[in-house]
Amino acid sequence: MNETSALSFPITFRINNPEEVGDVLMKAFSIALSGKPGPVYVEIPLDIVDSHVGYAAKQQYNIERPLASDEEVADLLAEAEYPVILVGRGVRIANAEKLVIK
């Protein structure tokens, strides 16, 4: 993600050294899941991704979202003025594009 994309997130963090990883991720999860849940952008440079981070999680997050039935999703899409379906690369890998469109 480039800097312009990061600016579109209301809350952004940049991890500058491996010692910050745990605290920044805990803070990001806390913000993302509290109050009105929303996106948080965390930039982790490759040199930190490739480094060893000695950190034990202080808290564990279990994220559960209620799943809508196929019929509920179809109804919502049919009623939407500008419907959008955002799917991941797995749809293409599974050769399921036609199933998604259906």
C-alpha distances in whole Angstrom, upper triangle without the diagonal:
4,7,8,6,7,10,11,11,15,15,12,13,13,15,17,19,20,23,20,19,21,22,18,18,21,21,17,19,22,21,19,22,25,26,24,21,18,14,13,10,10,9,11,11,13,16,16,15,18,20,23,23,26,26,27,26,28,28,27,25,26,24,26,26,29,29,30,32,32,34,33,29,31,33,30,28,32,32,29,29,25,25,21,21,17,18,16,17,20,22,21,22,25,26,26,25,29,29,26,27,31
4,6,5,6,9,10,12,15,15,13,14,13,15,17,20,21,24,21,20,23,23,20,20,23,22,19,22,24,22,21,24,26,28,26,23,20,16,15,11,12,10,12,12,14,17,17,17,20,22,25,25,28,28,30,29,31,30,30,28,29,27,30,29,32,32,33,36,35,37,35,32,34,35,32,31,34,34,30,30,27,26,23,23,20,21,19,20,23,25,24,26,29,29,29,28,31,32,29,30,34
4,5,5,6,9,10,13,13,11,12,11,14,16,19,21,23,20,20,23,22,19,19,23,21,18,21,23,21,20,24,25,26,25,23,19,16,14,11,12,10,13,13,15,18,18,18,21,23,26,25,28,28,30,29,30,30,30,28,30,28,30,30,33,33,34,37,37,39,37,34,36,37,33,32,35,35,31,31,28,28,25,25,22,23,22,23,26,28,28,29,32,33,33,31,34,35,32,33,36
4,5,5,7,10,12,13,12,14,14,18,19,22,24,26,23,23,25,25,21,21,24,23,20,22,24,21,20,24,26,26,24,22,19,16,15,12,14,13,16,16,19,21,21,21,24,26,29,28,31,31,33,31,32,32,31,29,31,28,31,30,32,32,33,36,35,37,35,32,34,35,31,30,33,32,29,28,25,25,23,23,21,23,22,23,26,27,27,29,32,32,32,30,33,34,30,31,34
4,5,5,7,11,12,11,13,14,17,19,22,23,25,22,21,24,23,20,19,22,21,17,20,22,19,18,21,23,24,21,19,16,13,12,9,12,11,14,15,18,21,21,20,23,25,28,27,30,29,30,29,30,29,28,26,27,25,27,26,29,29,29,32,32,34,32,28,30,31,28,27,30,30,26,26,22,22,20,20,17,19,18,20,23,24,24,26,28,29,29,27,30,30,27,28,31
4,5,6,9,9,7,9,10,14,16,19,21,22,19,18,20,20,16,16,19,17,14,17,19,16,15,19,21,22,20,18,14,11,9,7,9,8,12,13,16,19,18,18,21,23,25,24,27,26,27,26,27,26,26,24,26,24,26,25,28,29,30,33,33,35,32,30,32,33,29,28,32,31,28,28,25,25,22,22,19,21,20,21,24,26,26,28,30,31,30,29,32,32,29,30,33
4,5,7,9,8,11,12,16,18,21,23,24,21,21,23,22,18,18,21,19,16,19,20,17,16,20,21,21,20,18,15,12,11,9,11,11,15,17,20,22,21,21,25,26,28,27,30,28,30,28,29,28,28,26,28,26,28,27,30,30,31,34,34,36,33,31,33,34,30,29,32,31,28,27,25,25,23,24,21,23,23,24,27,29,29,31,33,34,33,31,34,34,31,32,35
4,6,9,9,13,15,18,21,24,25,27,23,22,24,23,19,19,21,19,16,18,20,16,15,19,20,20,17,16,13,10,10,9,12,13,17,19,22,24,23,23,26,28,30,28,31,30,31,28,29,28,28,25,26,24,26,24,27,27,28,31,31,33,30,27,29,30,26,25,28,28,24,24,21,21,19,20,18,20,21,23,26,26,27,29,31,32,31,29,32,32,28,29,32
4,5,6,10,13,16,19,22,23,24,20,19,21,20,16,16,18,15,12,14,16,13,11,15,16,17,14,13,9,7,7,6,10,12,15,18,21,23,22,21,25,26,28,26,28,26,28,25,26,24,24,22,23,21,23,22,25,25,26,30,30,32,29,26,29,29,26,25,29,28,24,25,22,22,20,20,18,20,20,23,25,26,27,29,31,32,31,29,32,32,28,29,32
4,7,10,14,17,20,23,24,24,21,20,21,19,16,16,17,14,12,14,15,11,11,14,14,14,12,12,9,8,7,8,11,14,17,20,23,25,23,23,27,28,29,27,29,27,28,25,25,24,24,22,23,21,23,22,25,26,27,31,32,33,30,28,30,31,27,27,30,29,25,26,24,24,22,23,21,23,23,26,28,29,31,32,34,35,34,32,35,34,31,32,35
4,7,11,14,16,19,20,21,17,16,17,15,12,12,14,11,8,11,12,9,9,13,13,14,13,12,9,7,5,6,9,11,15,17,21,23,20,21,24,25,26,23,25,23,24,22,22,21,21,19,21,20,22,22,25,26,28,32,33,34,31,29,32,32,29,29,32,31,28,29,27,26,24,25,22,24,24,26,28,30,31,32,34,35,34,33,36,35,32,33,36
4,7,10,13,16,17,18,14,14,15,14,10,11,13,11,8,12,13,11,11,15,16,17,16,15,12,9,6,5,6,8,11,14,17,19,17,17,21,22,23,21,23,21,23,21,21,21,21,20,22,21,23,23,27,28,30,33,34,36,33,31,34,34,31,31,34,33,30,31,28,28,25,25,23,24,23,25,27,29,30,31,33,35,34,33,36,36,32,34,37
4,7,10,12,14,14,11,10,12,11,7,9,11,9,8,12,13,11,12,16,17,19,19,17,14,12,8,6,5,6,9,11,15,16,14,15,18,18,20,17,20,18,20,18,19,19,20,19,22,21,24,25,28,30,32,35,36,38,36,33,36,37,34,34,37,37,33,34,32,31,28,28,25,26,24,26,28,30,31,32,34,36,35,35,38,37,34,36,39
4,6,9,11,12,9,9,12,12,8,10,13,12,11,14,16,15,15,19,20,22,22,20,18,15,11,8,6,5,6,8,12,13,11,12,16,16,17,16,18,18,20,19,20,21,22,21,24,23,27,27,31,32,34,37,38,41,38,36,38,40,36,36,40,39,36,37,34,33,30,30,26,27,25,26,28,31,32,32,34,36,36,35,39,38,35,37,40
4,6,7,9,6,6,10,10,7,9,12,12,11,14,16,16,17,20,21,24,24,22,20,17,13,11,7,6,5,7,11,11,8,10,13,12,14,12,15,14,17,17,18,19,20,20,23,23,27,28,32,33,35,39,39,42,40,37,40,42,38,38,42,42,38,39,36,36,32,31,28,28,26,27,29,32,32,32,34,37,37,36,40,39,37,39,42
4,7,9,7,9,12,12,10,13,15,15,15,18,20,19,20,23,25,27,28,25,23,20,17,14,11,9,8,8,11,10,8,11,13,12,14,13,15,16,19,19,20,22,23,24,27,27,30,32,36,37,39,42,43,46,43,41,44,45,42,41,45,45,42,42,40,39,36,35,31,31,29,30,32,34,35,35,37,39,40,39,43,43,40,42,45
4,6,6,7,11,11,11,13,15,16,16,19,20,21,22,24,26,29,29,27,25,22,19,17,13,11,9,9,11,9,6,10,11,9,11,9,12,13,16,17,19,21,22,23,27,27,31,32,36,37,40,43,44,47,45,42,45,47,44,43,47,47,44,45,42,41,38,37,33,33,30,31,32,35,36,35,38,40,40,41,44,44,41,43,46
4,5,6,8,10,10,11,14,15,16,18,20,21,21,24,25,28,29,27,25,22,19,17,13,12,9,10,11,9,6,8,10,7,7,6,8,9,13,14,16,19,20,21,24,25,29,31,35,36,39,42,43,46,44,41,44,46,43,43,47,47,44,45,42,41,38,36,32,32,29,30,31,34,35,34,36,39,39,39,43,42,40,43,45
4,6,7,8,9,11,13,14,15,17,18,20,21,23,24,27,29,26,25,23,20,18,15,14,12,13,15,13,10,12,13,10,10,7,8,8,12,13,14,17,19,21,24,25,29,31,35,36,40,43,44,47,44,42,46,47,44,44,48,48,45,46,44,42,39,38,34,34,31,32,33,36,37,36,38,41,41,42,46,45,42,45,47
4,6,6,6,8,10,11,12,14,15,16,18,20,21,24,25,23,22,20,16,15,12,12,10,12,14,13,10,12,14,12,12,9,10,10,12,13,14,16,17,19,22,23,27,29,32,34,37,40,41,44,42,40,43,44,41,41,45,45,42,43,41,39,36,35,32,32,30,31,32,35,36,35,37,40,40,40,44,43,40,42,45
4,6,5,6,8,10,10,12,14,15,16,18,20,23,24,21,20,18,15,13,10,10,8,11,13,12,9,10,12,11,10,7,9,8,11,10,12,14,15,16,19,20,24,26,30,31,34,37,38,41,39,37,40,41,38,39,42,42,40,41,38,37,34,32,29,28,26,27,28,31,33,32,34,36,36,37,40,39,37,39,42
4,6,5,6,9,10,11,12,14,15,16,18,22,23,20,20,18,15,15,12,13,12,15,16,16,12,12,15,13,12,8,9,6,8,7,9,10,12,13,17,18,22,24,28,30,33,36,37,40,38,36,40,41,38,39,42,42,40,41,39,37,34,33,30,29,27,29,29,32,34,33,34,37,37,38,41,40,37,40,42
4,6,5,6,9,10,11,12,14,16,16,20,21,19,19,17,14,14,12,14,13,16,18,18,14,15,18,16,15,12,12,9,10,9,9,11,13,14,18,19,23,25,28,31,34,37,39,41,38,37,40,41,38,39,43,42,40,41,39,37,35,34,31,31,29,31,31,34,36,35,37,40,39,39,43,41,38,41,43
4,5,5,6,9,10,11,12,14,15,18,19,17,16,14,11,11,8,10,10,14,16,16,13,14,17,16,16,13,14,12,13,12,12,13,14,15,18,18,22,24,27,29,32,35,37,39,37,35,38,39,36,36,40,39,37,38,36,35,32,31,28,28,26,28,29,32,33,33,35,37,37,37,40,39,36,38,41
4,5,5,6,8,10,10,12,14,17,18,15,15,13,10,10,8,10,10,14,16,17,13,13,16,16,15,12,14,11,12,10,11,11,11,11,15,15,19,20,24,26,29,32,33,36,34,32,35,36,33,34,37,37,35,36,34,32,29,28,25,25,23,25,26,29,30,30,32,34,34,34,37,36,33,36,38
4,5,5,6,9,10,11,12,16,17,15,15,14,11,13,11,14,14,18,20,20,17,16,20,19,18,14,15,11,11,8,8,8,9,9,13,14,18,20,23,26,29,32,34,36,34,32,36,37,34,34,38,38,35,37,35,34,31,30,27,27,26,28,28,31,33,33,34,36,35,36,39,37,35,37,39
4,6,5,6,8,10,11,14,15,13,13,13,10,11,10,13,14,18,21,21,18,18,22,21,20,17,17,14,15,12,11,11,12,12,15,16,19,21,24,26,29,33,34,37,34,32,36,36,33,34,38,37,34,36,34,33,30,30,27,28,27,29,30,32,34,34,35,38,37,37,40,38,35,38,40
4,5,5,6,9,10,13,14,11,10,9,6,8,7,11,13,16,19,20,17,17,20,20,20,17,19,16,16,13,14,12,13,12,15,14,17,18,22,24,27,30,32,34,31,29,33,33,30,31,34,34,31,33,31,29,27,26,23,24,23,25,26,29,31,31,32,34,33,33,36,35,32,34,36
4,5,5,6,8,12,13,10,10,9,8,10,10,14,15,19,21,22,19,18,22,21,21,18,19,16,15,12,12,10,10,8,11,10,14,15,19,21,24,27,29,31,29,27,31,31,28,29,33,32,30,32,30,29,26,25,23,23,22,25,25,27,30,30,31,33,32,32,35,33,30,33,35
4,6,5,6,9,11,9,11,11,10,13,13,16,18,22,24,25,22,21,25,24,24,20,21,17,16,13,12,10,11,9,12,12,15,16,20,22,25,29,31,33,30,29,32,33,30,31,34,33,31,33,32,30,28,27,25,26,25,28,29,31,33,33,34,36,35,35,38,36,33,35,37
4,6,5,8,9,7,8,9,8,11,12,16,18,21,24,25,22,22,26,25,25,22,23,20,20,16,16,14,14,12,15,14,16,17,20,23,25,29,31,32,29,28,31,31,28,29,33,32,29,31,29,28,26,26,24,25,25,28,29,30,33,33,34,36,35,34,37,36,32,34,36
4,6,8,8,5,5,6,6,10,11,15,17,21,23,25,22,21,25,25,25,22,24,21,20,17,17,14,14,11,13,11,14,14,17,19,22,25,27,29,26,24,28,28,25,26,29,28,26,28,26,25,23,22,20,21,21,24,25,27,29,30,31,33,31,31,33,32,28,31,33
4,7,7,5,7,9,10,13,15,18,20,24,26,28,25,24,27,27,27,24,25,21,20,16,16,13,12,9,10,9,11,12,15,17,20,24,26,28,24,23,27,27,24,26,29,28,26,28,27,26,24,23,21,22,22,26,26,27,30,31,31,33,31,31,34,32,29,31,33
4,6,6,8,11,12,15,17,20,22,26,29,30,27,26,30,30,29,26,26,23,22,18,17,14,14,12,13,12,14,14,17,20,22,26,28,30,26,26,29,29,26,28,31,29,28,30,29,27,26,26,24,26,26,29,30,31,34,34,35,37,35,35,37,35,32,34,36
4,6,9,12,13,17,19,23,25,29,31,33,30,29,33,33,33,29,30,27,26,22,21,18,18,15,16,15,16,15,18,21,22,26,28,29,26,25,29,28,25,27,30,28,26,28,27,27,26,26,25,27,28,31,31,32,35,36,37,38,36,36,38,36,33,34,36
4,6,10,12,16,18,22,25,28,31,33,30,29,33,33,33,30,31,28,27,24,23,20,19,16,17,14,15,14,16,19,20,24,26,27,23,22,26,25,22,24,27,25,23,24,24,23,22,23,22,24,25,28,29,30,33,34,34,36,33,33,35,33,30,31,33
4,7,9,13,16,19,22,25,28,30,27,26,30,30,30,27,28,25,25,21,21,18,17,14,14,11,13,12,14,17,18,22,24,25,22,21,24,24,21,22,26,24,22,24,23,22,21,20,19,21,22,25,26,27,29,31,31,33,30,30,32,30,27,29,31
4,7,10,13,16,19,23,25,27,25,24,28,28,29,26,28,25,25,22,22,19,18,15,16,13,14,13,16,18,19,23,24,26,23,21,24,24,21,22,25,24,21,23,21,20,19,19,17,19,19,23,24,25,27,29,29,31,29,28,30,29,26,27,29
4,7,10,13,16,19,21,24,22,21,24,25,26,24,26,24,24,21,21,19,18,15,16,14,16,15,18,19,21,24,25,27,24,22,25,26,22,23,26,25,22,24,22,21,18,18,16,17,17,20,22,23,25,26,28,29,28,27,30,28,25,27,29
4,6,10,13,16,19,21,19,18,22,23,23,21,23,21,21,19,19,18,18,15,17,15,18,18,21,22,24,28,29,31,28,26,29,29,26,26,30,29,26,27,25,24,21,21,19,20,19,22,23,25,27,28,29,31,30,29,32,31,28,30,32
4,6,10,13,16,18,16,15,19,20,22,20,22,20,22,19,21,20,19,17,19,18,20,20,24,24,26,30,30,32,30,27,30,31,28,28,31,31,28,28,26,25,22,22,19,20,19,21,23,25,26,27,29,30,29,29,32,31,28,30,33
4,6,10,13,15,12,12,16,17,18,16,19,17,19,17,19,18,18,17,19,18,21,22,25,26,29,32,32,35,33,30,33,34,31,31,34,34,31,32,29,28,25,24,21,22,20,22,23,26,27,27,29,31,31,30,34,33,30,32,35
4,6,10,12,10,10,14,15,17,16,19,18,20,19,21,21,21,20,22,21,25,25,29,29,31,34,35,37,35,32,35,37,33,33,36,36,33,34,31,30,27,26,22,23,21,22,24,26,27,27,30,31,31,31,34,34,31,33,36
4,6,8,6,6,10,11,13,12,16,16,18,18,20,20,20,20,23,22,25,26,30,30,33,36,36,39,37,34,37,39,36,35,39,39,36,37,34,32,29,28,24,24,21,22,24,27,27,27,29,32,32,32,35,35,32,35,38
4,6,6,6,9,10,13,13,17,18,21,21,23,24,24,24,26,26,29,30,33,34,36,39,39,42,40,37,40,41,38,37,41,41,38,39,36,35,31,30,26,26,23,23,25,28,28,28,31,33,33,33,37,37,34,36,39
4,5,5,6,9,12,13,17,18,21,21,24,25,25,25,27,27,30,31,34,34,37,39,39,42,41,38,40,42,40,38,42,43,40,40,37,36,32,30,27,26,23,22,24,27,27,26,29,31,32,32,36,36,34,36,39
4,6,5,6,10,12,15,17,20,21,24,25,26,26,29,29,32,33,37,37,40,42,42,45,44,41,44,46,43,42,46,46,43,44,41,39,36,34,30,29,26,26,27,31,30,29,32,35,36,36,40,40,37,40,43
4,5,5,8,8,12,13,17,18,20,22,22,23,25,26,29,31,34,35,38,40,41,44,42,39,42,44,41,41,44,45,42,43,40,38,35,33,29,29,26,26,27,30,31,29,32,35,35,36,39,39,37,39,42
4,6,8,9,12,14,16,17,20,21,21,21,23,24,27,28,32,32,35,37,38,41,39,37,39,42,39,38,42,42,40,41,38,36,32,31,27,26,22,22,23,27,27,26,28,31,32,32,36,36,33,36,39
4,7,9,13,15,18,19,22,23,23,24,26,27,30,31,35,35,38,40,40,44,42,40,42,44,42,41,45,46,43,44,41,39,35,33,30,28,25,24,25,29,29,27,30,32,33,34,38,37,36,38,41
4,6,10,12,15,17,20,22,22,24,26,27,30,32,36,37,40,42,42,46,44,42,44,47,44,43,47,48,45,46,43,41,38,36,32,31,28,27,28,32,32,30,33,35,37,37,41,40,39,41,44
4,6,9,12,15,18,20,20,22,25,26,30,32,35,36,39,42,43,46,44,42,45,47,45,44,48,49,46,48,45,43,39,37,34,32,29,29,29,33,33,31,34,37,38,39,42,41,39,42,45
4,6,9,11,14,17,17,19,22,24,27,30,33,34,38,40,41,44,43,41,44,46,43,43,47,47,45,46,43,41,38,36,33,31,29,29,29,33,34,32,34,37,38,39,42,41,39,42,44
4,7,10,13,15,16,19,22,24,28,30,34,35,39,41,43,46,44,42,45,47,45,45,49,49,47,48,46,44,41,39,35,34,31,32,32,35,36,35,36,40,40,41,45,43,41,44,46
4,6,9,12,13,16,19,21,24,27,31,33,36,39,40,43,41,40,43,45,42,43,46,46,44,46,44,42,39,37,34,32,30,31,31,34,36,34,36,39,39,40,43,42,40,43,45
4,6,9,10,13,16,19,22,26,29,31,34,37,39,42,40,39,42,44,41,42,46,46,44,46,44,41,39,37,34,32,30,31,31,34,36,34,35,39,39,40,43,41,39,43,44
4,5,7,10,13,16,19,22,26,28,31,34,36,39,37,35,39,40,38,39,42,42,40,43,41,39,36,34,31,30,28,30,29,32,34,33,34,37,37,38,41,39,37,40,42
4,7,10,13,16,20,23,26,28,32,35,37,40,37,36,40,41,39,40,43,43,41,43,42,40,37,36,33,32,31,33,32,35,37,36,37,40,39,40,43,41,39,42,44
4,7,10,13,16,19,22,25,28,31,34,36,34,33,37,38,35,37,40,40,38,40,39,37,34,33,30,30,29,31,30,33,35,34,35,38,37,38,41,39,36,39,41
4,7,10,13,16,19,22,25,28,30,33,31,30,34,35,33,34,37,37,36,38,37,34,32,30,28,27,26,28,27,30,32,31,32,35,34,35,38,35,33,36,38
4,6,9,13,16,18,22,25,27,30,27,26,30,31,29,30,34,34,32,35,33,31,29,27,25,24,23,26,25,27,30,29,30,33,31,32,35,32,30,33,34
4,6,10,13,15,19,22,24,27,25,24,28,29,27,28,32,32,30,33,32,29,27,25,23,23,22,25,23,25,29,28,28,31,29,30,33,30,28,31,32
4,7,10,12,16,19,21,24,21,20,24,25,23,24,28,28,27,29,28,26,24,22,20,20,19,22,21,23,26,26,26,28,26,27,30,27,25,28,29
4,7,9,13,15,18,20,18,18,22,22,21,22,26,26,25,28,27,24,23,21,19,19,19,23,21,22,26,26,25,28,25,26,28,25,23,26,27
4,6,9,13,15,17,15,14,18,19,17,19,22,22,21,24,23,21,19,18,17,17,18,22,21,21,25,25,24,26,24,24,26,23,21,23,24
4,7,10,13,14,12,12,16,16,15,17,20,20,20,23,23,20,20,18,18,18,20,23,22,22,25,26,25,27,24,24,25,22,20,23,23
4,6,9,11,10,9,13,14,13,15,18,18,18,22,21,18,17,15,16,16,18,21,19,19,22,23,22,23,20,21,22,19,17,19,19
4,7,8,6,6,10,11,10,12,15,15,16,19,19,16,16,14,16,16,18,22,20,19,23,24,22,23,20,20,21,17,15,17,17
4,5,5,6,9,10,11,12,14,15,17,20,20,17,17,15,17,17,19,22,21,19,23,24,21,22,19,20,19,16,15,16,15
4,6,5,6,9,10,11,12,14,15,19,19,15,15,13,16,15,18,21,19,17,20,22,19,20,16,16,16,12,11,13,11
4,5,5,6,9,10,10,12,14,18,18,15,16,15,18,18,21,24,22,20,23,25,23,23,19,19,18,15,14,15,13
4,5,5,6,9,10,11,12,16,17,14,15,14,17,18,21,24,23,21,24,26,24,24,21,20,20,17,15,16,15
4,5,5,6,9,10,11,14,14,11,11,10,13,14,17,20,20,17,21,23,21,21,18,17,17,14,12,13,12
4,6,5,6,9,10,13,14,10,12,11,14,15,19,21,21,18,21,23,21,21,17,16,15,13,11,11,10
4,5,5,6,9,12,13,11,13,13,17,18,22,25,24,22,24,27,25,25,21,20,19,17,15,14,13
4,5,5,6,10,11,8,11,11,14,16,20,23,23,21,24,26,25,25,21,20,19,18,15,15,15
4,5,5,8,8,6,8,9,12,14,18,21,21,19,21,24,23,22,19,17,16,15,12,12,12
4,6,8,9,8,11,12,16,18,21,24,24,21,24,27,25,24,21,19,18,17,14,13,12
4,7,9,8,12,14,17,20,23,26,27,24,26,29,28,27,24,22,21,20,17,16,16
4,5,5,9,11,14,17,21,24,25,23,25,28,27,26,23,21,21,20,17,16,16
4,6,10,13,16,19,23,26,27,24,26,30,29,28,25,22,22,22,19,17,18
4,7,10,13,16,20,22,24,22,23,26,26,25,22,20,20,20,17,15,17
4,7,10,13,17,19,21,18,20,23,23,22,19,17,17,17,13,12,14
4,6,10,13,16,17,15,17,20,20,20,17,14,15,15,12,11,14
4,6,10,13,14,12,14,17,17,16,14,11,13,12,9,9,12
4,7,10,12,10,12,15,15,16,13,12,14,14,10,11,14
4,7,8,7,9,12,12,12,11,9,12,12,9,11,14
4,5,6,8,9,11,12,11,11,14,14,11,14,16
4,5,5,6,9,10,10,10,14,14,12,15,17
4,5,5,6,8,8,10,13,13,11,15,17
4,6,5,6,5,6,9,9,8,11,13
4,5,5,6,6,10,11,10,12,15
4,5,8,9,12,13,13,15,17
4,5,8,11,10,11,14,15
4,6,8,9,10,12,13
4,6,5,6,9,10
4,5,5,6,9
4,5,5,6
4,5,5
4,5
4
